[in-house]
Amino acid sequence: MSFLARRFHEALERSDMIQAFVGRQPIFDRDLEVIGAELLYRDSAANSARIEDAVAASRSTIVTAFTEIGIDALVGGGVAYVNFPEDLLLSPDAEALPPSKVVVEILEHVPATPEVLAAVQRLKDAGYTIALDDYIYEESRAALIPLADIIKIEVGDKDAMRSTLKALSPYDVTLLAEKVEDQADMRLCMELGFDLFQGYFLCRPEVVTGEKLPANRMSTLRLLSKLSDPTVDFGTLVELVCADVALSYRLLRYLNSAHFSLRQPLTDVRQALGLLGYNKLRAWVALVALSSVEDKPAELIRIGVVRARMCELLADDIGIDGPTAFTVGLFSILDALFDREMTELVGPLPLDEVLKAALVDRAGPLGQLITHAEQYEAGRWNSLMESQFSTDTLVEAYLNANRWAVESLAALSC
């Protein structure tokens, strides 16, 4: 687990707050259209903050923006400029953020050491946009310029600005003027050829507030996000499970239950997970993760497990991937589990659009499977008369799913 991931968990475990804060200052292009925003550390609704630890402040801002408020709520279709001090730049945490939504803003005191240059190159190769913050030309930091896509220059002394721009003229970079305070500053920056603009003249920072999920639900949602990533490989899932002692224990207990009828008890988590295979592992870990939510009634989890298994059984009859149907059925209770709108919850998850449509709108064959399961559990028999499945098929699937849920949840209980 990375340091940032640990800090995510520790911060959430420590905090009794229900409010989360982040500052947001828009960035404009030459047509005065907003193209993104710089995210700023805030620890209250006051539009200011005293920063004693730049790394901790940046990490806190990232946690709030990406896991509590939601990056789309902050920048919409634009990008987020995130401050990176040296320690954070050199850590593996940067690459946990989506390259399409993040501009890595290297702070002005970060030196151009070989380690820093290598880290910046890795981020650039991974698809991140690189910005240099509060840039003043210095020979000692010149090696950072060829790696930069955007260079931010503070509006101030005209001669100093022209000198910096002259030094940057050989490089293909986008120029961003910051601290544009008035009409005269804006006119000057336009004349000097700046492409992007930020400052009080255009828009002051605003504080955006959101609610934090309870710690165990936040942790579960992050795990589900990883599980739902179609690019995650089997080895990563295994490492994810092995890094969580409680999760490893519960899965081992589950796999040793009578449900699997193993000849010999399993004591090695990696071996046990290898028996499941990729698709089943994703489904089982999702099941265990959801069943670990402590402040919701057990009946809600049981309903989700029944839906998941029923969807999986029905999927086999119509040529739909079983593990995918299982996941969609299980995720159909996310809104009730997390007390949020389904659209808000599945938005950040790297799910296929077909799966998202099934969960949000009950659209398509997968959405129809969820609907059938919901109709059966609610006893809406008239609605089921129009189903493509026979009555016998639906009855058998529901009864089998219910038995399976009872056995599975009993095996998972500690």
C-alpha positions in Angstrom: 0.0 0.0 0.0 1.4 3.4 -1.0 2.0 6.1 1.6 -0.9 8.2 0.1 -3.2 5.2 0.3 -2.3 4.8 4.0 -2.9 8.5 4.6 -6.3 8.2 2.9 -7.2 5.4 5.4 -5.6 7.0 8.5 -7.2 10.4 7.8 -10.6 8.9 7.4 -10.3 6.8 10.5 -9.2 9.7 12.6 -11.8 12.2 11.4 -15.2 12.7 12.9 -15.9 15.6 10.5 -18.7 15.3 8.0 -17.5 18.2 5.9 -14.6 18.2 3.4 -13.2 21.3 1.9 -11.1 22.2 -1.2 -10.3 25.5 -2.8 -10.9 25.9 -6.5 -9.5 28.7 -8.7 -10.5 28.6 -12.4 -8.1 28.9 -15.3 -9.1 30.6 -18.5 -8.0 30.6 -22.1 -7.7 33.6 -24.4 -11.4 33.4 -25.2 -12.1 33.6 -21.4 -13.4 30.0 -21.4 -12.7 28.0 -18.3 -10.4 25.0 -19.2 -9.8 23.8 -15.7 -9.0 24.9 -12.1 -6.1 24.8 -9.7 -7.0 22.9 -6.5 -6.0 24.5 -3.3 -5.7 23.2 0.3 -8.5 24.3 2.6 -9.2 23.0 6.1 -12.4 25.0 6.7 -15.0 27.0 4.8 -12.8 30.0 5.2 -11.2 30.9 1.9 -7.6 30.7 3.2 -5.3 28.2 4.9 -2.0 28.2 6.8 0.2 25.5 5.3 2.9 24.1 7.6 3.5 20.9 5.6 3.3 21.3 1.8 3.3 17.5 1.2 0.5 16.9 3.7 -1.5 19.7 2.3 -1.2 18.4 -1.3 -2.2 14.9 -0.2 -5.1 16.2 1.8 -6.3 18.2 -1.3 -6.0 15.1 -3.5 -8.0 13.0 -1.0 -10.7 15.5 -0.8 -10.9 16.2 -4.5 -10.8 12.7 -5.8 -12.5 10.6 -3.1 -14.8 12.9 -1.1 -16.1 15.7 -3.3 -15.4 14.1 -6.7 -13.2 15.6 -9.4 -16.0 16.0 -11.9 -17.9 18.2 -9.5 -14.8 20.4 -9.2 -13.6 20.7 -12.8 -16.3 19.2 -14.9 -14.9 18.4 -18.4 -11.7 20.3 -17.6 -8.5 19.4 -15.8 -7.3 19.8 -12.2 -4.0 21.5 -11.5 -2.6 19.8 -8.5 0.5 21.1 -6.5 3.3 18.6 -6.2 6.2 19.3 -3.8 9.3 17.2 -4.2 8.5 14.4 -1.8 5.1 13.8 -3.4 6.6 14.0 -6.9 9.2 11.3 -6.0 6.6 9.0 -4.4 4.5 6.4 -6.3 1.3 8.1 -5.4 1.2 10.5 -8.4 0.4 7.7 -10.8 -2.7 6.8 -8.9 -4.4 9.9 -10.4 -6.1 9.8 -13.8 -3.7 11.4 -16.4 -6.6 12.8 -18.5 -7.9 14.9 -15.5 -4.7 16.0 -13.8 -2.0 18.6 -14.5 1.0 17.8 -12.3 2.1 21.3 -11.0 5.7 21.2 -9.9 6.3 23.7 -7.2 8.9 26.4 -7.6 11.3 25.1 -4.9 11.6 21.6 -6.5 15.2 21.2 -7.7 16.1 19.7 -11.0 18.0 16.7 -9.4 18.5 13.5 -11.4 15.8 11.8 -9.2 13.3 14.6 -9.9 14.0 14.6 -13.6 13.5 10.8 -13.8 10.2 11.1 -11.8 8.9 13.8 -14.1 9.9 11.8 -17.2 8.0 8.8 -15.9 4.9 10.9 -15.3 5.2 12.4 -18.8 5.6 9.0 -20.3 2.5 7.9 -18.4 0.5 10.6 -20.1 0.4 13.4 -17.5 0.6 17.0 -18.4 3.5 18.8 -16.6 3.4 22.4 -15.4 6.1 24.4 -13.7 4.6 26.7 -11.0 5.8 30.3 -10.3 8.6 29.9 -12.8 11.6 32.3 -12.8 14.4 31.2 -15.1 17.3 29.7 -13.3 20.1 27.8 -14.9 20.0 25.2 -12.1 16.4 24.3 -13.0 16.6 24.7 -16.8 16.6 20.9 -17.3 12.9 20.9 -16.2 11.9 23.1 -19.1 12.0 20.5 -21.9 9.8 18.2 -19.8 7.2 20.9 -19.2 4.0 21.3 -21.2 2.8 24.4 -19.3 4.9 27.1 -17.5 3.2 29.4 -15.0 4.6 32.9 -14.7 3.5 35.3 -12.0 2.5 38.8 -13.2 4.9 41.4 -11.8 7.9 43.4 -13.0 7.6 43.8 -16.8 11.3 43.5 -17.5 11.6 40.4 -15.4 8.6 38.8 -17.2 10.1 39.7 -20.7 13.5 38.2 -19.6 11.8 35.0 -18.5 9.8 34.8 -21.7 12.9 35.3 -23.8 14.7 32.5 -22.1 11.7 30.2 -22.8 11.2 31.2 -26.4 13.2 28.2 -27.8 10.8 25.8 -26.1 7.3 24.6 -27.2 5.4 25.4 -24.0 2.0 26.8 -23.1 2.4 30.0 -21.1 0.0 30.6 -18.1 -0.1 34.0 -16.4 -1.0 33.8 -12.7 -1.9 36.5 -10.3 -3.7 38.6 -13.0 -5.0 41.3 -10.7 -6.6 43.9 -13.0 -7.4 45.0 -16.5 -3.9 46.3 -17.1 -2.3 42.9 -16.1 -4.7 41.1 -18.4 -3.9 43.5 -21.3 -0.2 43.1 -20.7 -0.3 39.3 -20.6 -2.4 39.2 -23.8 0.3 41.3 -25.5 3.1 39.2 -24.3 1.5 36.1 -25.8 0.2 34.2 -22.8 -2.2 31.4 -23.6 -3.9 30.8 -20.2 -4.8 33.1 -17.3 -5.5 32.9 -13.6 -6.0 35.5 -11.0 -8.4 37.7 -8.9 -9.3 39.8 -11.9 -10.9 36.8 -13.6 -12.1 34.8 -10.6 -11.2 34.5 -6.9 -10.8 31.1 -5.4 -14.0 29.5 -4.0 -14.3 26.9 -1.4 -16.2 23.8 -2.4 -17.7 21.6 0.3 -18.7 18.0 0.3 -19.6 15.3 2.7 -17.2 12.5 3.7 -18.4 8.9 3.5 -17.9 7.0 6.8 -14.5 5.5 6.9 -15.4 1.9 6.3 -17.7 2.8 3.4 -15.0 5.1 1.8 -12.5 2.2 2.0 -14.9 -0.2 0.5 -15.7 2.2 -2.4 -12.0 2.6 -3.2 -11.6 -1.1 -3.2 -14.6 -1.6 -5.5 -13.2 1.1 -7.8 -10.1 -0.9 -8.2 -12.0 -4.1 -8.7 -14.2 -2.6 -11.4 -11.2 -1.3 -13.4 -11.2 -3.5 -16.6 -7.4 -3.1 -17.0 -6.5 -4.4 -13.5 -4.6 -7.7 -13.8 -4.9 -10.8 -11.7 -1.6 -10.2 -9.9 -2.7 -6.7 -8.8 -5.9 -8.1 -7.4 -4.0 -10.8 -5.5 -1.7 -8.1 -4.0 -4.7 -6.0 -3.1 -6.2 -8.8 -1.1 -2.9 -9.9 0.5 -2.2 -6.3 1.7 -5.5 -6.4 3.7 -5.3 -8.8 6.6 -9.0 -8.7 7.4 -9.9 -9.2 3.7 -7.4 -12.1 3.4 -8.8 -13.8 6.5 -12.4 -13.5 5.4 -11.7 -14.8 1.9 -9.7 -17.7 3.2 -12.5 -18.6 5.6 -14.9 -18.3 2.7 -12.9 -20.5 0.3 -12.5 -23.1 3.1 -16.3 -23.3 3.6 -18.4 -26.2 2.6 -19.5 -24.3 -0.4 -16.3 -25.2 -2.2 -16.0 -28.8 -1.0 -12.2 -28.7 -1.0 -10.3 -31.9 -0.1 -7.8 -30.2 2.0 -8.0 -26.9 3.9 -6.3 -23.9 2.3 -3.8 -22.0 4.4 -2.0 -20.0 1.6 -4.0 -16.9 0.5 -2.2 -16.7 -2.9 -2.9 -20.4 -3.6 -6.5 -20.0 -2.6 -7.0 -17.0 -4.9 -5.3 -18.8 -7.7 -8.0 -21.5 -7.6 -10.6 -18.9 -8.2 -9.3 -17.4 -11.4 -9.5 -13.8 -12.6 -13.3 -13.2 -13.0 -14.4 -15.1 -9.9 -11.8 -13.4 -7.8 -13.2 -10.0 -8.8 -16.7 -11.1 -7.9 -15.7 -12.7 -4.6 -13.6 -9.8 -3.4 -16.5 -7.4 -4.2 -18.8 -9.7 -2.2 -16.5 -9.7 0.8 -15.9 -6.0 0.5 -19.6 -5.1 0.5 -20.4 -7.6 3.3 -17.8 -5.8 5.5 -19.8 -2.6 5.7 -20.6 -2.3 9.4 -23.3 0.3 9.7 -25.9 -1.1 7.3 -28.5 -3.9 8.0 -27.4 -7.5 7.1 -30.6 -7.8 5.1 -29.5 -5.2 2.6 -26.3 -7.2 2.0 -28.3 -10.4 1.6 -30.6 -8.8 -1.0 -27.5 -7.7 -2.9 -26.0 -11.2 -2.9 -29.2 -12.8 -3.9 -29.6 -10.3 -6.8 -26.0 -10.9 -7.8 -26.3 -14.7 -7.9 -29.7 -14.6 -9.6 -28.4 -12.3 -12.3 -25.4 -14.7 -12.8 -27.6 -17.7 -13.1 -30.0 -16.1 -15.5 -27.1 -14.7 -17.6 -26.0 -18.1 -18.4 -29.3 -18.8 -20.2 -29.0 -15.7 -22.5 -25.3 -15.7 -23.3 -24.2 -12.9 -21.0 -20.9 -13.1 -19.1 -21.7 -14.6 -15.7 -19.1 -12.7 -13.5 -20.2 -9.4 -15.2 -23.8 -10.1 -14.4 -22.9 -11.0 -10.8 -21.0 -7.8 -10.3 -23.8 -5.7 -11.7 -26.3 -7.4 -9.5 -24.1 -6.9 -6.4 -23.5 -3.2 -7.3 -27.2 -2.6 -7.7 -27.4 -1.9 -3.9 -24.6 0.6 -3.9 -27.0 3.6 -3.6 -28.7 2.2 -0.5 -25.4 1.0 0.9 -23.6 4.4 0.6 -26.6 6.7 0.9 -25.8 8.4 -2.4 -27.3 8.6 -5.8 -26.3 5.8 -8.1 -25.1 8.2 -10.8 -22.7 9.9 -8.3 -21.3 6.5 -7.2 -20.7 4.8 -10.5 -19.4 8.0 -12.2 -15.8 7.7 -10.8 -15.7 3.9 -11.3 -13.9 2.7 -14.4 -16.9 0.7 -15.5 -18.0 0.0 -19.0 -20.7 2.4 -20.1 -23.0 -0.5 -20.7 -22.6 -1.5 -17.0 -23.2 2.1 -15.8 -26.4 2.3 -17.9 -27.6 -0.9 -16.4 -27.0 0.3 -12.9 -28.3 3.9 -13.3 -31.2 3.4 -15.8 -31.7 -0.4 -15.7 -30.9 -0.2 -19.5 -29.9 -3.1 -21.8 -29.9 -6.9 -21.1 -27.9 -6.4 -17.8 -30.3 -3.8 -16.6 -33.2 -6.2 -17.4 -31.6 -8.9 -15.3 -31.5 -6.5 -12.3 -35.1 -5.5 -12.9 -36.1 -9.2 -13.0 -34.4 -9.8 -9.7 -36.0 -6.7 -8.1 -39.4 -7.7 -9.4 -39.1 -11.2 -8.0 -37.9 -10.0 -4.6 -40.8 -7.5 -4.5 -43.4 -10.1 -5.6 -44.4 -8.1 -8.7 -45.6 -11.2 -10.6 -47.6 -9.4 -13.2 -44.5 -7.5 -14.4 -42.6 -10.8 -14.7 -45.2 -12.2 -17.1 -43.5 -10.1 -19.8 -40.0 -11.6 -19.0 -38.1 -13.6 -21.6 -37.6 -16.2 -18.9 -40.1 -18.9 -18.0 -41.7 -18.9 -14.6 -39.9 -22.1 -13.7 -36.6 -20.6 -14.7 -37.1 -17.5 -12.5 -38.3 -19.5 -9.5 -35.4 -21.9 -9.8 -32.9 -19.1 -10.2 -34.3 -17.2 -7.2 -34.4 -20.2 -4.9 -30.9 -21.3 -5.8 -29.6 -17.7 -5.4 -31.3 -17.4 -2.0 -29.7 -20.7 -0.8 -26.3 -19.7 -2.2 -26.6 -16.3 -0.4 -27.3 -17.9 3.0 -24.4 -20.3 2.6 -22.0 -17.6 1.3 -22.8 -15.1 4.0 -22.6 -17.7 6.7 -19.1 -18.6 5.5 -18.1 -14.9 5.4 -19.2 -14.2 9.0 -16.4 -14.0 11.5 
